[in-house]
Amino acid sequence: MAKEQGTVTIANNRRARHDYAIEDHLEAGIALTGTEVKSLREGRASLAESFVSIDRRGEIWLENANIPEYLNGTWNNHAPKRKRKLLLHSAQIAKLSRQTEAKGYTIVPLSMYFKDGRVKIEIALARGKREYDKRQSLREEQDKREAQRAMRYKNMNRGE
């Protein structure tokens, strides 16, 4: 069987990009069972309410991520919202731990994807946005869309 190449996105956490100001990105591996991988290959996952935590032993965990049960699985199927261990170097975990001790910082999962046949998760160090910051970023995105639309309309009329 040929080895898979490239990246295929499984799930994105759009809510995290809205609620948090992203400061630093990291790619982490994730420890999964067989039925979880099969369910992910079907494109069934959600990172909507998930978060990342670091325990006292220095291990980093993805919690509350929903990977539904594999439809063709047996009694050996996985629990959909179980804690899943993230695979990072101990120096990276220590750095993240120090940074999250600062007020307002947290670690959020941004996306889950296949990279060369292995499941990876992109996590980020993020600072929570205030309500007015969220409104401001929405307003900037809307202004950018309107400017693109106006440019496209002007270019279409020029060609006639």
C-alpha positions as CSV (number, residue, x, y, z in Angstrom):
1,M,0.0,0.0,0.0
2,A,1.4,3.4,-1.0
3,K,2.2,5.9,1.8
4,E,-0.1,8.9,2.1
5,Q,1.4,12.2,1.2
6,G,0.3,15.8,2.1
7,T,-2.3,17.1,4.5
8,V,-6.0,16.6,4.7
9,T,-8.0,18.7,7.2
10,I,-10.4,16.8,9.4
11,A,-11.8,19.6,11.7
12,N,-11.3,23.3,12.4
13,N,-12.1,25.2,15.5
14,R,-13.5,28.4,14.1
15,R,-14.8,29.4,17.5
16,A,-11.3,29.5,19.0
17,R,-10.1,32.0,16.3
18,H,-13.1,34.2,17.2
19,D,-12.8,34.0,21.0
20,Y,-9.1,34.2,21.3
21,A,-6.1,36.2,20.0
22,I,-3.7,33.6,18.8
23,E,-0.1,34.1,19.9
24,D,2.0,31.0,19.1
25,H,1.2,27.8,17.1
26,L,2.4,24.3,17.7
27,E,1.9,21.0,15.9
28,A,1.3,18.0,18.2
29,G,0.7,14.3,17.6
30,I,-2.2,12.6,19.3
31,A,-2.5,9.2,20.8
32,L,-5.6,7.5,19.4
33,T,-7.2,4.0,19.2
34,G,-7.9,2.2,16.0
35,T,-11.6,3.0,15.8
36,E,-10.9,6.6,16.5
37,V,-8.6,6.8,13.4
38,K,-11.2,5.0,11.3
39,S,-13.9,7.5,12.4
40,L,-11.5,10.4,11.6
41,R,-10.9,8.9,8.1
42,E,-14.6,9.3,7.6
43,G,-14.2,13.0,8.4
44,R,-16.2,12.9,11.6
45,A,-14.8,15.1,14.4
46,S,-15.5,18.3,16.2
47,L,-13.2,20.6,18.2
48,A,-16.0,23.1,19.0
49,E,-15.9,22.9,22.8
50,S,-12.5,21.2,23.3
51,F,-9.6,22.5,25.3
52,V,-6.1,21.5,26.2
53,S,-4.9,20.9,29.8
54,I,-1.5,20.2,31.4
55,D,-1.5,17.9,34.5
56,R,0.9,17.8,37.4
57,R,3.0,15.0,35.8
58,G,3.8,17.2,32.9
59,E,1.5,15.5,30.4
60,I,-0.6,17.4,28.0
61,W,-4.2,16.3,27.2
62,L,-6.9,17.2,24.7
63,E,-10.2,17.2,26.5
64,N,-13.9,17.3,25.3
65,A,-13.0,16.8,21.6
66,N,-15.8,14.8,20.0
67,I,-14.8,11.9,17.8
68,P,-18.0,9.9,17.2
69,E,-18.0,6.2,17.6
70,Y,-17.0,4.3,14.5
71,L,-20.2,3.0,12.8
72,N,-18.8,-0.4,11.9
73,G,-17.1,-0.8,15.3
74,T,-17.7,-3.7,17.7
75,W,-18.0,-3.7,21.5
76,N,-14.4,-2.5,21.5
77,N,-15.4,1.0,20.3
78,H,-14.0,4.1,21.9
79,A,-15.8,6.7,24.1
80,P,-16.6,9.8,22.0
81,K,-15.4,12.5,24.4
82,R,-12.6,10.8,26.3
83,K,-9.3,12.6,27.2
84,R,-6.6,12.1,24.6
85,K,-2.9,12.5,25.2
86,L,-1.0,14.9,23.0
87,L,2.5,14.0,22.0
88,L,5.0,16.9,22.5
89,H,8.6,17.1,23.7
90,S,9.0,17.8,27.4
91,A,10.7,21.1,26.7
92,Q,7.7,22.2,24.6
93,I,5.3,21.2,27.4
94,A,7.4,23.0,30.0
95,K,7.4,26.2,27.9
96,L,3.6,26.0,27.4
97,S,3.1,25.5,31.1
98,R,5.2,28.6,32.0
99,Q,3.3,30.7,29.4
100,T,-0.1,29.6,30.6
101,E,0.6,30.6,34.1
102,A,0.4,34.2,32.9
103,K,-3.0,35.8,33.4
104,G,-5.4,35.4,30.5
105,Y,-3.4,32.8,28.6
106,T,-4.7,29.4,27.6
107,I,-4.0,26.6,25.1
108,V,-6.6,25.9,22.5
109,P,-6.8,23.4,19.7
110,L,-7.2,25.1,16.3
111,S,-7.4,22.2,13.8
112,M,-7.0,18.4,13.4
113,Y,-5.6,17.0,10.2
114,F,-3.8,14.0,8.6
115,K,-0.2,14.7,7.7
116,D,1.5,12.0,5.8
117,G,-1.0,9.4,7.1
118,R,-0.7,10.4,10.8
119,V,-3.2,12.5,12.8
120,K,-1.8,15.8,14.0
121,I,-3.4,18.6,15.9
122,E,-2.5,22.3,15.7
123,I,-2.6,23.9,19.2
124,A,-2.0,27.5,20.0
125,L,-1.2,29.7,23.0
126,A,-4.0,32.2,23.1
127,R,-5.2,35.2,25.1
128,G,-8.9,35.6,25.6
129,K,-10.5,38.5,23.7
130,R,-12.9,41.0,25.3
131,E,-16.3,41.5,23.9
132,Y,-15.3,44.8,22.2
133,D,-12.3,43.1,20.6
134,K,-14.5,40.5,19.1
135,R,-16.8,43.2,17.6
136,Q,-13.8,45.1,16.3
137,S,-12.4,42.0,14.5
138,L,-15.9,41.2,13.0
139,R,-16.2,44.8,11.8
140,E,-12.7,44.7,10.2
141,E,-13.5,41.4,8.4
142,Q,-16.8,42.9,7.1
143,D,-15.1,46.0,5.9
144,K,-12.5,43.9,4.1
145,R,-15.2,41.9,2.4
146,E,-17.1,45.0,1.3
147,A,-13.9,46.5,-0.2
148,Q,-13.2,43.3,-2.1
149,R,-16.7,43.3,-3.4
150,A,-16.4,46.9,-4.5
151,M,-13.1,46.3,-6.3
152,R,-14.6,43.2,-8.0
153,Y,-17.7,45.2,-9.1
154,K,-15.5,48.1,-10.4
155,N,-13.2,45.8,-12.4
156,M,-16.3,44.1,-13.9
157,N,-17.7,47.4,-15.1
158,R,-14.3,48.6,-16.5
159,G,-14.2,45.6,-18.8
160,E,-17.3,46.5,-20.7
